[in-house]
Amino acid sequence: MTDFRDPFDSIKDHPFDTALSERYLVYALSTITARSLPDLRDGLKPVHRRLLWAMRLLRLEPSGATPDTLMANPARNATSYKKCARVVGDVIGKYHPHGDASVYDAMVRLAQDFSLRTPLVDGQGNFGNIDGDNAAAMRYTEARLTQAAADLMDGLDEGTVEFRPTYNGEEEEPEVFPGLFPNLLANGASGIAVGMATSIPPHNVAEIIDAATLLIDQPETDHPALMQIVRGPDMPTGGVLVDAPSVISDAYAVGRGAMRIRARWHKEDEARGVWNIIITEIPYQVGKSKLIEQIAALITEKKLPILADIRDESDAEIRIILEPRSRTVDPGVLMDSLFRLTDLEVRFSLNMNVLDATHTPRVLCLKDVLVQWLTHQIDVLVRRAQHRLDKIAARVELLDGYIIAYLNLDRVIEIIRTEDEPKAVMMEEFQLNDRQAEAILNMRLRSLRKLEEMELRREHAELLKERDELQKLVESPARQRTKLKRNLADLRKRYSPESDLGRRRTAVEEAAPAREIPLEAMIEREPITVILSQRGWIRAMKGHVDTAAADALKFKEGDGPAFAFHAQTTDKLLLACANGRFYTLASDKLPGGRGFGEPVRLMVDLDNETEIIALLPARSEGKMLLAASDGRGFVAAMADVVAETRKGKQVVNVRPGARLVAVRPIAAGTDSVAVIGENRKLLVFPLAELPEMARGQGVQLQRYRDGGLSDITAFALADGLSWTMGGESGRTRTEADLSPWRAARGAAGRMPPTGFPRNNRFG
């Protein structure tokens, strides 16, 4: 009878938060310990370790063969590569059940000399480039191991580390690599886990070995002494480490921090005083093409006016050429601007969060990393010695049996020929054990000629001597440290600072943070004449042109001058509108003066109905008097009304029915204000009675019964009030005694002096 069970009978009730936390914790631990964080002992994540292990089993060593295979077949010494697809297939099929794309990406990074300080994979084919281009598909590329990878895996066959079953139980893989190559610091690591991350830059191998050797000799060595040896990161792409030594030291002291890396550059002089900036090294993990796009965007968007062009003449070596706008540009100013605006300077995070020997994630300082790595190497040294002792014991046991067989060769031959069970007879007669008797019986006849007593005893004596040395090594920590020092010294020869592989690439040169260069400093200062027509067409003529000359300014038919004044290309211009909104124009970006210019409304978000009432250059310390038609106004600093966007900035909040009518610069030494209304009443009061504001309606300047404000000006009371006389004479008149018109702010005022212009304007 078929058993039909209700599937709901197997459902168990659990609180949702408990179930979620338990499952998320399992996921988090798996991510931390088996994916994202490197092991302190070999500096590898599981995917990298499995890649190298699979390549080793495929016999992809640097020479194309292992010492064992060379011994078995000396003819096999040719360099060999295998398709990356083959390696990736073995990895995901036997050791790492993840996607092939992620495994291949990890393999590609191990082969890139601009990603790893000392690559662990020797790639053949397209493995990407520093421009950011991707590697070719895995079916096209080939790879083998490098010498550094061989150093990292040295000793795997000598019982130095534990092995564990693979995910399906069919194979075994090492838990960690035993080699002496200090991969964690030499190549660095980066990864993001759950709730934690790691970021370790590459370092110079020789410096790491020197620091480790110092700790072997002097375990009590403090952090400053180590920092005298390990000067900081040594990036594969070079560059310059520009932070102060104290900043670098503090980061390594706690295992966390950040350091500034800059591109390496120099000035290259050409003919007639022309020069260019040549960039030969860029910061680590910065794509060259992305960097060039950043700089080109600054040129296109005119955010860096002192830079004219950028060219990429790179081949195997990086060569980026920056062409300044003119030869008068300061190279330091140009590079400081680029350091602030582009990835020519980056901050590299240091977060030495790793898995220690107990597989516990911890943030360690430099000394702790080196001490725990040395502890692992001592353990590997002892395990290798013990493994060799076991091999010697087994060989000595056989040699003892061979010597007995040699001394009794005739009797051994007789027993083999005559006895039905020669093994048991030999064991009883010569006091042999089962293994010795079996070895004697398995000898080939041609080997008998080699069984010479002197040769056997010589090998026996050498093995006993080696056993005594290894036994002393296992029992003596001092000998272990000496042996480790000797091994490190041998490794250092391969990565010597004098060699191309071991030389330091990242210079350590302290430099101040890049200066924030104002826009004015980037623009070549030249005199110009700014002209704005009545219809809103603006242009800038080179030099200070006489704007009073009739033929100096030309306009379209039906148009005429509205504002014309002298300025400099470094000036910012303030454009004031009747609605109280101010806009900012850059003088260096104005159209040239050969034609009629361009509509100013295309440069800022200004509609056609808005009336322009003022255009004037902004001075950094300058102030101006603002007044609306309803008689309200205030003093504003020019720096406060400069707008950073096309939308401008609302400065005067004009009331309904009113409009901004006057924007008057306040000259130095000014202490009084004169205001005249449409009712032809003049009022003079102290400038100090006006508030200084960044935005608002202001205060009442003059009281009106009918009409509103006509004009306003600021002047020095001691100099009197002047205004322009009518006619073509250009004469001015000055009223020295203003006591009849002086009153408090907000008064009605009195009729102006005789001769004051009928248009109620001060000039």
TIKOL-998341 format. One record per residue (C-alpha): chain; x, y, z. Coordinates in nm, 3 decimals, decimal comma. Layout:
<sites>
  chain     east    north       up
      A        X        Y        Z
...
</sites>
This chain:
<sites>
  chain     east    north       up
      A    0,000    0,000    0,000
      A    0,139    0,340   -0,100
      A    0,219    0,569    0,191
      A    0,072    0,911    0,118
      A    0,215    1,150    0,375
      A    0,099    1,503    0,418
      A    0,398    1,728    0,338
      A    0,278    1,972    0,603
      A    0,348    1,707    0,869
      A    0,723    1,775    0,829
      A    0,694    2,151    0,878
      A    0,833    2,277    1,207
      A    0,742    2,608    1,360
      A    1,031    2,844    1,433
      A    1,031    3,214    1,517
      A    1,114    3,404    1,200
      A    1,383    3,621    1,359
      A    1,558    3,317    1,507
      A    1,556    3,125    1,180
      A    1,673    3,429    0,987
      A    1,958    3,508    1,228
      A    2,080    3,148    1,232
      A    2,086    3,117    0,855
      A    2,237    3,458    0,801
      A    2,508    3,380    1,055
      A    2,599    3,066    0,862
      A    2,617    3,267    0,541
      A    2,820    3,543    0,704
      A    3,074    3,300    0,852
      A    3,107    3,121    0,519
      A    3,171    3,449    0,341
      A    3,426    3,564    0,596
      A    3,624    3,243    0,637
      A    3,588    3,076    0,298
      A    3,566    3,355    0,043
      A    3,658    3,715    0,123
      A    3,939    3,733    0,379
      A    4,293    3,604    0,312
      A    4,476    3,362    0,539
      A    4,761    3,529    0,725
      A    4,994    3,233    0,665
      A    4,995    3,229    0,284
      A    4,800    3,548    0,203
      A    4,554    3,361   -0,020
      A    4,180    3,326   -0,040
      A    4,042    2,976   -0,108
      A    3,983    3,042   -0,477
      A    4,345    3,152   -0,530
      A    4,481    2,861   -0,329
      A    4,275    2,612   -0,528
      A    4,383    2,767   -0,856
      A    4,750    2,733   -0,774
      A    4,700    2,381   -0,637
      A    4,520    2,270   -0,953
      A    4,798    2,417   -1,168
      A    5,058    2,233   -0,964
      A    4,879    1,904   -1,014
      A    4,873    1,979   -1,387
      A    5,254    2,009   -1,368
      A    5,258    2,376   -1,467
      A    5,567    2,464   -1,265
      A    5,799    2,735   -1,401
      A    6,037    2,476   -1,551
      A    5,754    2,262   -1,680
      A    5,820    1,979   -1,435
      A    5,858    1,910   -1,066
      A    6,186    1,780   -0,920
      A    6,024    1,438   -0,882
      A    5,912    1,420   -1,244
      A    6,250    1,544   -1,364
      A    6,418    1,267   -1,166
      A    6,186    1,011   -1,322
      A    6,218    1,160   -1,670
      A    6,519    1,395   -1,714
      A    6,426    1,458   -2,075
      A    6,114    1,645   -1,968
      A    6,247    1,995   -1,908
      A    6,064    2,203   -2,169
      A    5,857    2,499   -2,063
      A    5,489    2,412   -2,078
      A    5,167    2,613   -2,070
      A    4,812    2,486   -2,061
      A    4,488    2,649   -2,164
      A    4,328    2,849   -1,886
      A    3,999    2,677   -1,965
      A    4,161    2,348   -1,861
      A    4,277    2,494   -1,531
      A    3,942    2,660   -1,460
      A    3,762    2,337   -1,542
      A    3,972    2,141   -1,295
      A    3,921    2,404   -1,026
      A    3,543    2,423   -1,047
      A    3,509    2,049   -1,105
      A    3,728    1,930   -0,819
      A    3,781    2,205   -0,563
      A    3,576    2,523   -0,605
      A    3,210    2,475   -0,706
      A    3,148    2,830   -0,825
      A    3,101    3,001   -1,158
      A    3,377    2,972   -1,416
      A    3,377    3,350   -1,479
      A    3,462    3,433   -1,117
      A    3,738    3,169   -1,108
      A    3,887    3,290   -1,436
      A    3,875    3,653   -1,317
      A    4,071    3,550   -1,007
      A    4,323    3,369   -1,225
      A    4,361    3,670   -1,455
      A    4,439    3,896   -1,160
      A    4,711    3,657   -1,042
      A    4,879    3,700   -1,382
      A    4,860    4,080   -1,411
      A    5,189    4,252   -1,328
      A    5,001    4,578   -1,270
      A    4,769    4,414   -1,012
      A    5,020    4,199   -0,822
      A    5,361    4,317   -0,714
      A    5,494    3,965   -0,777
      A    5,257    3,772   -1,008
      A    5,186    3,410   -0,917
      A    5,067    3,307   -1,264
      A    5,270    3,340   -1,583
      A    5,014    3,419   -1,851
      A    5,052    3,376   -2,223
      A    4,804    3,571   -2,433
      A    4,581    3,867   -2,357
      A    4,535    3,900   -1,981
      A    4,407    4,258   -1,992
      A    4,603    4,579   -1,951
      A    4,635    4,884   -1,731
      A    4,389    5,070   -1,957
      A    4,114    4,857   -1,808
      A    4,059    4,628   -2,108
      A    3,936    4,280   -2,019
      A    4,132    3,961   -2,073
      A    4,059    3,735   -2,365
      A    3,830    3,437   -2,315
      A    3,980    3,148   -2,122
      A    3,982    2,927   -2,431
      A    4,239    3,157   -2,592
      A    4,480    3,218   -2,303
      A    4,740    2,987   -2,151
      A    4,919    2,991   -1,820
      A    5,170    2,829   -1,590
      A    5,304    2,906   -1,243
      A    5,574    3,160   -1,166
      A    5,876    3,108   -0,945
      A    5,703    3,302   -0,667
      A    5,413    3,054   -0,676
      A    5,662    2,768   -0,663
      A    5,826    2,931   -0,360
      A    5,485    2,969   -0,198
      A    5,402    2,599   -0,246
      A    5,747    2,466   -0,166
      A    5,723    2,178    0,082
      A    5,370    2,062    0,006
      A    5,495    1,705   -0,043
      A    5,694    1,703    0,281
      A    5,419    1,680    0,540
      A    5,436    2,048    0,625
      A    5,062    2,124    0,623
      A    4,735    1,945    0,673
      A    4,517    1,834    0,385
      A    4,140    1,819    0,386
      A    3,883    1,652    0,161
      A    3,736    1,855   -0,123
      A    3,369    1,945   -0,130
      A    3,269    1,608   -0,282
      A    3,518    1,395   -0,088
      A    3,690    1,263   -0,401
      A    4,011    1,465   -0,376
      A    4,228    1,637   -0,116
      A    4,349    1,995   -0,102
      A    4,592    2,174    0,132
      A    4,446    2,390    0,406
      A    4,728    2,641    0,358
      A    5,050    2,670    0,159
      A    5,377    2,624    0,351
      A    5,619    2,815    0,128
      A    5,851    3,084    0,258
      A    5,735    3,352    0,012
      A    5,560    3,623    0,226
      A    5,262    3,654   -0,006
      A    5,019    3,838    0,227
      A    5,232    4,151    0,245
      A    5,421    4,101   -0,081
      A    5,110    4,101   -0,301
      A    4,851    4,243   -0,063
      A    4,484    4,153   -0,065
      A    4,142    4,310   -0,084
      A    3,795    4,179   -0,015
      A    3,455    4,264    0,126
      A    3,292    4,017    0,363
      A    2,982    4,052    0,580
      A    3,033    4,333    0,828
      A    3,405    4,355    0,760
      A    3,655    4,406    0,480
      A    4,024    4,384    0,411
      A    4,257    4,609    0,214
      A    4,629    4,537    0,220
      A    4,863    4,705   -0,032
      A    5,159    4,524   -0,190
      A    5,502    4,558   -0,030
      A    5,865    4,503   -0,120
      A    5,970    4,141   -0,059
      A    6,324    4,228    0,051
      A    6,193    4,476    0,310
      A    5,953    4,217    0,450
      A    6,230    3,958    0,476
      A    6,462    4,209    0,646
      A    6,193    4,299    0,899
      A    6,117    3,931    0,967
      A    6,489    3,860    1,013
      A    6,513    4,142    1,265
      A    6,223    3,992    1,462
      A    6,395    3,652    1,463
      A    6,709    3,807    1,613
      A    6,530    4,054    1,838
      A    6,171    3,947    1,918
      A    6,126    4,254    2,138
      A    6,179    4,491    1,842
      A    5,931    4,780    1,861
      A    5,716    4,923    1,584
      A    5,934    5,228    1,498
      A    6,231    4,998    1,435
      A    6,026    4,790    1,193
      A    5,910    5,104    1,011
      A    6,274    5,194    0,949
      A    6,286    4,882    0,729
      A    5,933    4,858    0,587
      A    5,904    5,208    0,444
      A    5,547    5,163    0,324
      A    5,362    5,005    0,031
      A    5,549    4,918   -0,286
      A    5,292    4,928   -0,562
      A    5,338    4,734   -0,887
      A    5,259    5,051   -1,085
      A    5,509    5,262   -0,892
      A    5,399    5,614   -0,806
      A    5,498    5,825   -0,509
      A    5,385    5,780   -0,148
      A    5,349    6,139   -0,028
      A    5,222    6,107    0,330
      A    5,445    6,195    0,623
      A    5,637    5,904    0,780
      A    5,438    5,953    1,101
      A    5,108    5,906    0,914
      A    5,234    5,585    0,750
      A    5,372    5,455    1,079
      A    5,048    5,524    1,266
      A    4,850    5,329    1,007
      A    5,073    5,023    1,039
      A    5,079    5,051    1,418
      A    4,705    4,978    1,445
      A    4,646    4,801    1,113
      A    4,409    5,067    0,983
      A    4,457    5,393    0,797
      A    4,491    5,549    0,456
      A    4,783    5,673    0,249
      A    4,808    5,913   -0,044
      A    4,961    5,780   -0,366
      A    5,048    6,019   -0,647
      A    5,151    5,974   -1,007
      A    5,518    6,023   -1,091
      A    5,582    6,314   -1,328
      A    5,850    6,543   -1,456
      A    5,876    6,855   -1,665
      A    6,019    6,814   -2,014
      A    6,151    7,128   -2,184
      A    6,120    7,185   -2,557
      A    6,224    7,458   -2,799
      A    6,152    7,830   -2,743
      A    6,063    7,794   -2,376
      A    5,776    7,553   -2,438
      A    5,743    7,267   -2,190
      A    5,518    6,970   -2,120
      A    5,437    6,753   -1,819
      A    5,526    6,385   -1,868
      A    5,350    6,129   -1,645
      A    5,543    5,801   -1,630
      A    5,370    5,619   -1,342
      A    5,011    5,628   -1,219
      A    4,861    5,528   -0,883
      A    4,780    5,165   -0,804
      A    4,444    5,031   -0,928
      A    4,375    5,340   -1,142
      A    4,286    5,261   -1,503
      A    4,490    5,465   -1,748
      A    4,205    5,517   -1,994
      A    3,971    5,627   -1,714
      A    4,234    5,870   -1,590
      A    4,281    6,020   -1,936
      A    3,903    6,056   -1,971
      A    3,891    6,245   -1,641
      A    4,159    6,490   -1,752
      A    4,007    6,531   -2,098
      A    3,671    6,610   -1,938
      A    3,833    6,892   -1,739
      A    3,963    7,039   -2,064
      A    3,632    6,999   -2,246
      A    3,427    7,147   -1,962
      A    3,685    7,427   -1,914
      A    3,726    7,343   -1,546
      A    4,104    7,365   -1,578
      A    4,180    7,660   -1,809
      A    4,558    7,631   -1,770
      A    4,562    7,287   -1,935
      A    4,539    7,285   -2,316
      A    4,566    6,921   -2,421
      A    4,646    6,565   -2,315
      A    4,808    6,294   -2,527
      A    4,869    5,928   -2,457
      A    5,197    5,807   -2,607
      A    5,221    5,494   -2,392
      A    5,352    5,163   -2,521
      A    5,498    4,907   -2,281
      A    5,580    5,201   -2,054
      A    5,335    5,470   -1,948
      A    5,387    5,810   -2,109
      A    5,104    6,061   -2,075
      A    5,176    6,412   -2,200
      A    5,003    6,719   -2,054
      A    5,031    7,036   -2,258
      A    4,981    7,364   -2,065
      A    4,783    7,655   -2,203
      A    5,095    7,872   -2,216
      A    5,457    7,853   -2,110
      A    5,391    8,101   -1,828
      A    5,179    7,843   -1,641
      A    5,331    7,725   -1,313
      A    5,386    7,344   -1,334
      A    5,326    7,311   -0,960
      A    4,989    7,487   -0,984
      A    4,888    7,268   -1,278
      A    4,979    6,943   -1,102
      A    4,823    7,047   -0,770
      A    4,500    7,115   -0,956
      A    4,513    6,774   -1,125
      A    4,591    6,600   -0,796
      A    4,276    6,750   -0,647
      A    4,048    6,699   -0,946
      A    4,156    6,360   -1,085
      A    4,288    6,019   -0,983
      A    4,647    6,131   -1,032
      A    4,633    6,124   -0,652
      A    4,431    5,862   -0,465
      A    4,396    5,750   -0,107
      A    4,463    5,380   -0,058
      A    4,301    5,229    0,248
      A    4,499    5,005    0,481
      A    4,290    4,751    0,672
      A    4,493    4,446    0,773
      A    4,192    4,230    0,857
      A    4,301    3,869    0,803
      A    4,232    3,514    0,920
      A    4,491    3,405    1,177
      A    4,616    3,050    1,238
      A    4,292    2,966    1,423
      A    4,087    3,093    1,127
      A    3,965    3,389    1,331
      A    3,926    3,727    1,156
      A    4,141    3,992    1,325
      A    4,283    4,334    1,245
      A    4,656    4,307    1,310
      A    4,938    4,558    1,318
      A    5,252    4,508    1,112
      A    5,448    4,340    1,393
      A    5,164    4,098    1,473
      A    5,139    3,996    1,108
      A    5,512    3,926    1,087
      A    5,526    3,744    1,422
      A    5,236    3,514    1,337
      A    5,379    3,448    0,992
      A    5,715    3,355    1,147
      A    5,536    3,125    1,392
      A    5,377    2,949    1,096
      A    5,713    2,916    0,923
      A    5,873    2,769    1,236
      A    5,590    2,516    1,250
      A    5,646    2,432    0,882
      A    6,019    2,395    0,948
      A    5,963    2,154    1,236
      A    5,703    1,951    1,045
      A    5,934    1,925    0,745
      A    6,219    1,808    0,968
      A    5,995    1,551    1,136
      A    5,875    1,430    0,796
      A    6,236    1,389    0,688
      A    6,317    1,205    1,010
      A    6,043    0,957    0,934
      A    6,181    0,909    0,582
      A    6,534    0,858    0,721
      A    6,411    0,605    0,974
      A    6,240    0,408    0,701
      A    6,551    0,419    0,479
      A    6,788    0,325    0,763
      A    6,569    0,028    0,840
      A    6,603   -0,093    0,482
      A    6,979   -0,027    0,475
      A    7,022   -0,241    0,786
      A    6,847   -0,523    0,604
      A    7,054   -0,471    0,284
      A    7,380   -0,479    0,481
      A    7,279   -0,807    0,646
      A    7,188   -0,948    0,305
      A    7,524   -0,839    0,161
      A    7,719   -0,993    0,446
      A    7,523   -1,318    0,401
      A    7,463   -1,303    0,029
      A    7,534   -1,669   -0,047
      A    7,311   -1,789    0,234
      A    7,030   -1,549    0,126
      A    7,050   -1,685   -0,230
      A    7,043   -2,041   -0,101
      A    6,736   -1,975    0,112
      A    6,554   -1,815   -0,181
      A    6,639   -2,112   -0,408
      A    6,561   -2,391   -0,164
      A    6,295   -2,278    0,075
      A    5,924   -2,272   -0,002
      A    5,875   -1,980    0,240
      A    6,205   -1,789    0,214
      A    6,067   -1,479    0,380
      A    5,988   -1,649    0,711
      A    6,322   -1,834    0,711
      A    6,521   -1,515    0,651
      A    6,330   -1,328    0,921
      A    6,404   -1,600    1,174
      A    6,767   -1,663    1,077
      A    6,887   -1,305    1,035
      A    6,648   -1,134    1,279
      A    6,485   -0,927    1,003
      A    6,143   -0,764    1,021
      A    5,875   -0,809    0,761
      A    5,957   -0,488    0,572
      A    6,330   -0,569    0,551
      A    6,267   -0,924    0,431
      A    6,018   -0,805    0,172
      A    6,267   -0,547    0,041
      A    6,539   -0,812    0,004
      A    6,306   -1,044   -0,181
      A    6,195   -0,766   -0,416
      A    6,549   -0,674   -0,524
      A    6,637   -0,734   -0,887
      A    6,934   -0,954   -0,963
      A    7,118   -0,670   -1,136
      A    7,098   -0,471   -0,814
      A    7,318   -0,726   -0,641
      A    7,627   -0,579   -0,801
      A    7,553   -0,250   -0,628
      A    7,531   -0,401   -0,286
      A    7,879   -0,313   -0,189
      A    7,938   -0,290    0,180
      A    8,127    0,042    0,170
      A    7,854    0,213   -0,031
      A    7,581    0,087    0,198
      A    7,769    0,186    0,509
      A    7,849    0,531    0,365
      A    7,482    0,603    0,295
      A    7,392    0,461    0,635
      A    7,641    0,689    0,809
      A    7,523    0,996    0,617
      A    7,163    0,930    0,705
      A    7,247    0,883    1,071
      A    7,438    1,210    1,068
      A    7,148    1,388    0,899
      A    6,910    1,232    1,151
      A    7,116    1,364    1,440
      A    7,115    1,716    1,289
      A    6,742    1,707    1,228
      A    6,678    1,576    1,577
      A    6,874    1,866    1,722
      A    6,677    2,104    1,498
      A    6,345    1,967    1,619
      A    6,448    1,992    1,983
      A    6,619    2,334    1,969
      A    6,421    2,659    1,907
      A    6,751    2,843    1,864
      A    6,850    2,611    1,577
      A    6,506    2,656    1,425
      A    6,546    3,032    1,422
      A    6,895    3,004    1,271
      A    6,770    2,769    1,000
      A    6,478    2,999    0,921
      A    6,713    3,298    0,896
      A    6,932    3,106    0,652
      A    6,631    3,010    0,439
      A    6,508    3,371    0,437
      A    6,853    3,491    0,330
      A    6,849    3,247    0,037
      A    6,502    3,367   -0,064
      A    6,610    3,731   -0,041
      A    6,879    3,672   -0,303
      A    6,607    3,592   -0,555
      A    6,415    3,912   -0,472
      A    6,713    4,136   -0,412
      A    6,652    4,513   -0,430
      A    6,925    4,528   -0,692
      A    6,730    4,305   -0,930
      A    6,449    4,415   -1,163
      A    6,206    4,189   -0,979
      A    6,296    4,310   -0,631
      A    6,377    4,679   -0,679
      A    6,150    4,923   -0,501
      A    5,907    5,088   -0,740
      A    5,707    5,325   -0,519
      A    5,913    5,617   -0,394
      A    5,851    5,758   -0,046
      A    5,864    6,137   -0,071
      A    5,668    6,345    0,175
      A    5,462    6,620    0,013
      A    5,199    6,861    0,138
      A    4,837    6,805    0,039
      A    4,750    6,945   -0,301
      A    4,664    7,312   -0,278
      A    4,317    7,432   -0,364
      A    4,398    7,667   -0,648
      A    4,137    7,940   -0,711
      A    4,009    7,973   -1,063
      A    4,173    8,313   -1,098
      A    4,515    8,156   -1,049
      A    4,453    7,918   -1,340
      A    4,359    8,191   -1,587
      A    4,617    8,405   -1,761
      A    4,545    8,762   -1,654
      A    4,480    8,982   -1,956
      A    4,296    9,315   -1,996
      A    3,958    9,307   -2,172
      A    3,670    9,539   -2,243
      A    3,330    9,390   -2,163
      A    3,037    9,510   -2,373
      A    2,670    9,426   -2,317
      A    2,417    9,561   -2,568
      A    2,063    9,675   -2,500
      A    1,928    9,355   -2,649
      A    2,148    9,140   -2,427
      A    2,437    9,048   -2,658
      A    2,768    9,026   -2,473
      A    3,128    9,011   -2,588
      A    3,480    9,081   -2,459
      A    3,731    9,277   -2,665
      A    4,101    9,229   -2,601
      A    4,269    9,518   -2,425
      A    4,117    9,824   -2,266
      A    3,936    9,993   -2,552
      A    3,817   10,354   -2,534
      A    3,443   10,296   -2,504
      A    3,369   10,666   -2,563
      A    3,497   10,655   -2,922
      A    3,208   10,644   -3,166
      A    3,366   10,382   -3,395
      A    3,503   10,166   -3,116
      A    3,183    9,970   -3,058
      A    2,965    9,818   -3,327
      A    2,618    9,672   -3,281
      A    2,345    9,513   -3,486
      A    2,092    9,735   -3,648
      A    1,842    9,857   -3,391
      A    2,074    9,768   -3,102
      A    2,304    9,986   -2,893
      A    2,531    9,990   -2,590
      A    2,394    9,919   -2,244
      A    2,708    9,852   -2,037
      A    3,077    9,880   -2,131
      A    3,368    9,873   -1,889
      A    3,725    9,757   -1,850
      A    3,803    9,428   -1,671
      A    4,051    9,141   -1,656
      A    4,012    8,784   -1,779
      A    4,039    8,667   -1,418
      A    3,733    8,869   -1,308
      A    3,390    8,732   -1,230
      A    3,107    8,952   -1,356
      A    2,784    9,014   -1,166
      A    2,471    9,040   -1,378
      A    2,179    9,195   -1,182
      A    1,816    9,172   -1,295
      A    1,509    9,371   -1,200
      A    1,363    9,074   -1,013
      A    1,648    9,090   -0,761
      A    1,831    8,786   -0,894
      A    2,206    8,794   -0,956
      A    2,396    8,579   -1,207
      A    2,770    8,523   -1,241
      A    2,971    8,520   -1,564
      A    3,337    8,420   -1,605
      A    3,528    8,684   -1,799
      A    3,757    8,429   -1,963
      A    3,458    8,242   -2,109
      A    3,299    8,542   -2,279
      A    3,286    8,535   -2,661
      A    3,547    8,734   -2,848
      A    3,496    9,089   -2,964
      A    3,534    9,040   -3,340
      A    3,162    8,990   -3,399
      A    2,855    9,103   -3,212
      A    2,904    8,846   -2,936
      A    2,644    8,600   -2,811
      A    2,318    8,637   -2,620
      A    2,393    8,645   -2,251
      A    2,068    8,455   -2,193
      A    2,236    8,146   -2,342
      A    2,501    8,155   -2,070
      A    2,267    8,176   -1,771
      A    1,909    8,071   -1,707
      A    1,758    8,410   -1,782
      A    1,426    8,444   -1,965
      A    1,355    8,707   -2,228
      A    1,114    8,908   -2,012
      A    1,360    8,976   -1,729
      A    1,521    9,319   -1,747
      A    1,896    9,350   -1,694
      A    1,976    9,653   -1,482
      A    2,347    9,616   -1,401
      A    2,668    9,440   -1,509
      A    2,984    9,496   -1,310
      A    3,304    9,309   -1,209
      A    3,300    9,140   -0,867
      A    3,580    9,236   -0,629
      A    3,675    8,996   -0,352
      A    3,646    9,263   -0,082
      A    3,402    9,487   -0,264
      A    3,057    9,596   -0,147
      A    2,760    9,745   -0,327
      A    2,445    9,937   -0,254
      A    2,120    9,770   -0,364
      A    1,792    9,960   -0,386
      A    1,443    9,870   -0,507
      A    1,180   10,099   -0,657
      A    0,973   10,094   -0,337
      A    1,256   10,270   -0,150
      A    1,394    9,966    0,035
      A    1,757    9,855    0,016
      A    2,070    9,733    0,193
      A    2,445    9,685    0,152
      A    2,570    9,352    0,014
      A    2,920    9,209   -0,014
      A    3,005    9,113   -0,369
      A    3,152    8,781   -0,256
      A    2,815    8,688   -0,101
      A    2,618    8,730   -0,424
      A    2,849    8,533   -0,654
      A    2,649    8,238   -0,791
      A    2,806    7,901   -0,869
      A    2,539    7,777   -1,111
      A    2,353    7,898   -1,418
      A    2,040    7,947   -1,209
      A    2,194    8,240   -1,026
      A    2,119    8,353   -0,673
      A    1,821    8,546   -0,537
      A    1,964    8,843   -0,345
      A    1,695    9,112   -0,322
      A    1,348    8,993   -0,228
      A    1,148    9,260   -0,407
      A    0,790    9,314   -0,295
      A    0,497    9,277   -0,538
      A    0,486    9,571   -0,778
      A    0,844    9,674   -0,701
      A    1,165    9,609   -0,892
      A    1,537    9,640   -0,835
      A    1,647    9,971   -0,985
      A    1,998   10,042   -0,858
      A    2,320    9,846   -0,803
      A    2,597   10,085   -0,704
      A    2,954    9,983   -0,607
      A    3,073   10,141   -0,281
      A    3,418   10,294   -0,316
      A    3,676   10,304   -0,039
      A    3,632   10,598    0,198
      A    3,259   10,627    0,131
      A    3,055   10,722    0,439
      A    2,723   10,866    0,313
      A    2,427   10,776    0,095
      A    2,226   11,009   -0,127
      A    1,886   10,895   -0,251
      A    1,638   11,080   -0,473
      A    1,282   10,982   -0,545
      A    1,058   11,018   -0,844
      A    0,895   11,303   -0,650
      A    1,227   11,490   -0,684
      A    1,303   11,484   -0,311
      A    1,672   11,440   -0,212
      A    1,783   11,275    0,114
      A    2,135   11,230    0,253
      A    2,209   11,000    0,550
      A    2,510   10,805    0,689
      A    2,602   10,479    0,518
      A    2,639   10,316    0,860
      A    2,258   10,328    0,900
      A    2,222   10,060    0,632
      A    2,256    9,693    0,728
      A    2,486    9,456    0,541
      A    2,292    9,150    0,425
      A    2,341    8,852    0,193
      A    1,971    8,837    0,104
      A    1,650    9,015    0,196
      A    1,426    9,316    0,137
      A    1,642    9,558    0,329
      A    1,525    9,866    0,518
      A    1,333   10,180    0,416
      A    1,573   10,425    0,257
      A    1,330   10,713    0,188
      A    0,961   10,774    0,255
      A    0,732   10,854   -0,040
      A    0,376   10,970   -0,057
      A    0,359   10,921   -0,433
      A    0,596   10,735   -0,672
      A    0,908   10,555   -0,569
      A    1,288   10,561   -0,571
      A    1,458   10,707   -0,875
      A    1,833   10,679   -0,804
      A    2,083   10,625   -0,525
      A    2,456   10,672   -0,478
      A    2,723   10,638   -0,210
      A    2,985   10,910   -0,160
      A    3,224   11,069    0,086
      A    3,053   11,354    0,271
      A    3,372   11,553    0,297
      A    3,405   11,560   -0,081
      A    3,047   11,677   -0,134
      A    2,785   11,542   -0,372
      A    2,868   11,564   -0,746
      A    2,657   11,509   -1,052
      A    2,708   11,540   -1,428
      A    2,589   11,855   -1,599
      A    2,386   11,833   -1,919
      A    2,517   11,899   -2,266
      A    2,835   11,785   -2,438
      A    3,078   11,964   -2,207
      A    3,098   11,669   -1,966
      A    3,135   11,907   -1,672
      A    3,029   11,806   -1,322
      A    2,893   12,014   -1,038
      A    2,961   11,955   -0,671
      A    2,745   12,063   -0,379
      A    2,973   12,090   -0,075
      A    2,720   12,199    0,189
      A    2,461   11,921    0,221
      A    2,330   12,012    0,566
      A    1,981   12,107    0,433
      A    1,934   11,753    0,296
      A    2,090   11,554    0,578
      A    1,845   11,360    0,790
      A    1,789   11,019    0,934
      A    1,732   10,721    0,706
      A    1,365   10,691    0,606
      A    1,292   11,065    0,596
      A    1,109   11,230    0,303
      A    1,392   11,464    0,199
      A    1,384   11,808    0,030
      A    1,403   11,945   -0,322
      A    1,755   11,903   -0,468
      A    1,998   12,193   -0,526
      A    1,953   12,419   -0,820
      A    2,096   12,266   -1,136
      A    2,033   11,905   -1,039
      A    1,951   11,697   -1,356
      A    1,586   11,686   -1,451
      A    1,607   11,307   -1,504
      A    1,670   11,258   -1,131
      A    1,998   11,074   -1,192
      A    2,328   11,130   -1,015
      A    2,521   11,046   -1,330
</sites>
